[in-house]
Amino acid sequence: MATLLDTNILLRLIQPGSPYSPVAEKALAVMRRKSEALCVVSQNLFEFWAVATRPQADNGLGLSVDQALREIGRLRRLFVLLPELPLQSEWEKLVVQYQVTGKNSHDARLVAAMRVHQVNQILTFNGDDFARYADLTVLDPSLVV
């Protein structure tokens, strides 16, 4: 089965000091043992870049462009990068159907990509952000065994 990784999972992988880092790593290891296809989309990489290169004082990681580029390359080697397909109409349907506003619009784009690629589950630390989507299975990394 294919699972999309939320960007918060990817970010925890480069934050060894975070209490969520070992949880994310364990969940990914369990899923790999089960031969799950662990996927990302371009939106994940855009969001990752934004947080990774944002100054620490602004709740970012403070990586340089070169460091962030290396991390993006590593993510592309570790996970299946689903091709960029037209998502606009699917995204528009979702934001209208579920009355999505503000920052949650980014998550709706991930869900649009999931629907277009027929991926039905997402691994995330922010399950509440995806709870509105009835046809989605939301996996909490701490519960993956």
C-alpha positions in Angstrom: 0.0 0.0 0.0 1.2 3.5 -0.7 1.4 6.1 2.1 2.0 9.8 1.6 4.3 11.3 4.2 3.3 14.7 5.7 6.0 17.3 5.7 6.2 17.2 9.5 7.5 13.6 9.2 10.3 14.7 6.8 11.3 17.6 9.0 11.6 15.4 12.1 14.1 13.2 10.2 16.6 16.0 10.2 16.0 17.1 13.8 17.7 14.4 15.9 17.1 16.5 19.0 13.3 16.5 18.5 11.3 14.1 20.7 9.3 13.3 17.5 12.4 12.2 15.5 12.7 8.7 17.0 8.9 8.2 16.6 9.0 9.2 12.9 12.1 7.0 12.3 10.5 4.0 14.0 7.2 4.4 12.1 9.1 4.6 8.8 11.1 1.5 9.7 8.0 -0.5 10.5 6.3 0.6 7.3 9.4 -0.3 5.2 9.4 -3.8 6.8 5.8 -4.1 5.7 6.9 -3.1 2.1 4.8 0.1 2.2 5.5 2.5 -0.6 6.5 5.7 1.2 5.7 8.6 -1.0 6.2 12.4 -1.2 4.9 15.0 -3.7 6.4 18.3 -4.8 4.3 20.1 -2.3 6.1 18.3 0.5 9.5 19.4 -0.9 8.3 23.1 -1.2 7.0 23.0 2.4 10.2 21.3 3.6 12.4 23.9 1.9 10.4 26.8 3.4 10.8 25.5 7.0 14.4 24.2 6.5 15.7 27.6 5.2 13.6 29.8 7.5 15.7 31.3 10.4 15.4 29.5 13.7 14.2 32.7 15.3 11.1 32.4 13.0 10.4 28.7 13.9 12.6 27.4 11.1 15.7 25.2 11.0 18.1 27.8 9.7 19.7 25.6 7.1 21.7 27.2 4.3 20.6 26.8 0.7 23.3 24.2 0.1 22.3 22.2 3.3 18.6 22.3 2.3 19.5 21.2 -1.2 21.4 18.2 0.1 18.5 17.3 2.4 16.0 17.5 -0.5 18.3 15.2 -2.5 18.3 12.7 0.4 14.5 12.8 0.6 14.2 12.1 -3.1 16.5 9.1 -2.7 14.7 7.8 0.4 11.1 8.1 -0.8 9.1 7.8 -4.0 8.5 11.2 -5.5 5.1 11.0 -7.2 5.1 12.9 -10.5 3.6 16.4 -10.6 0.2 16.2 -12.2 -2.5 18.8 -12.7 -4.1 19.2 -9.2 -5.9 22.5 -9.5 -9.4 21.2 -10.2 -9.2 18.5 -7.5 -7.8 21.0 -5.0 -10.6 23.5 -5.8 -13.2 20.7 -5.3 -11.7 19.9 -1.9 -11.5 23.4 -0.6 -15.1 24.1 -1.6 -16.5 20.7 -0.4 -14.7 20.9 3.0 -14.8 24.7 3.4 -11.0 24.8 3.8 -9.5 28.1 4.6 -6.2 29.6 5.6 -3.1 27.5 6.3 -5.2 24.3 5.8 -5.2 25.0 2.1 -1.7 23.6 2.0 -2.9 20.3 3.4 -5.8 20.3 0.9 -3.2 20.3 -1.9 -1.5 17.2 -0.4 -4.9 15.5 -0.3 -5.6 16.6 -3.9 -2.3 14.9 -4.9 -3.2 11.8 -2.9 -6.5 11.6 -4.7 -5.0 12.1 -8.2 -2.4 9.4 -7.4 -4.9 7.1 -5.6 -3.0 7.2 -2.3 -5.4 6.7 0.5 -3.3 7.1 3.7 -1.1 9.7 5.1 1.5 9.5 8.0 1.4 12.7 10.0 1.9 14.1 13.5 -1.0 16.5 12.7 -3.9 14.1 12.3 -6.5 16.7 13.1 -5.5 18.6 10.0 -6.7 15.7 7.8 -9.6 14.4 9.9 -12.2 16.3 7.7 -11.4 14.1 4.7 -13.6 11.0 5.2 -12.0 8.9 2.5 -8.5 9.2 4.0 -6.8 7.0 6.5 -4.7 9.1 8.8 -1.8 7.3 10.5 -0.2 8.6 13.7 3.5 7.7 13.7 3.3 6.8 17.4 0.7 4.1 16.7 2.4 2.5 13.7 3.5 -1.0 14.9 
